[in-house]
Amino acid sequence: GAAGLTLTQASTVFLLEPALQPGIERQAAGRIARIGQSEETRCVRLLIKDTVETKIVEWQR
């Protein structure tokens, strides 16, 4: 939903819902590592065991 959004002030991205297309997640994580970003960045993925989210991550692999 935030297509085109660039976050040079954020340093952490939380992926709360895996996407069927891994490129969507890469794009979300890439938004905090843009030109002008001066802080170290990190990406945190939260998954709940035995849910549809874990199956989506398996499909991504």
N, C-alpha and C positions, 0 to 999 in steps of 0.2 A: 503494500500500500504506500510505501514511501519512495517511489521510483524517482531517481534523480537527486535524492537528498544527499548532501555531503556534510559530514560531521567532523570538522577538524578540531573541535574542542573535546570530543569524547575520547576516552582511552580504552573502554571495554565495550564489547558487543555481546549481548546475551541472545543466543538462539534458543527460543522457547518452543518452537514448532518446526520440525524438519520439513523441508520442501521435497516434493517428488523429483524436482529438477535441482541437482546439486549446485548448478550455476547461480541459482537465486540466493543460496546461502553464501556462496563466495562473494557475490555482489554486495550483500548486506555487510559482511565482514570487511570488505574492501572500502566501504564508505568511511571508515574511521582512519584509514591509512592513506589519506590523500595528501596532495601537496599542501604544505602549511602545517601539517601535524608535527608537533615537536615532542610529544610524549611517546613512550613505548606503548604499544597497543597489545591487546589480548582478546581472544575469542573464547567464550564459555558456552558450551552446549549443555542444556539440561534435558535429561530424558527420564521418563518413568518406566521402570521395568515392567515387562509383560503388557504393553499397550500398543496401539497402532503405530505410535511414534518409533518404537524399536523395530517394527517391521519395515517402516519406510527407510530407516537407516540401513537395514540389511539390503533393501532393494537398491539403494544408492551405491553400495559396494559392488 
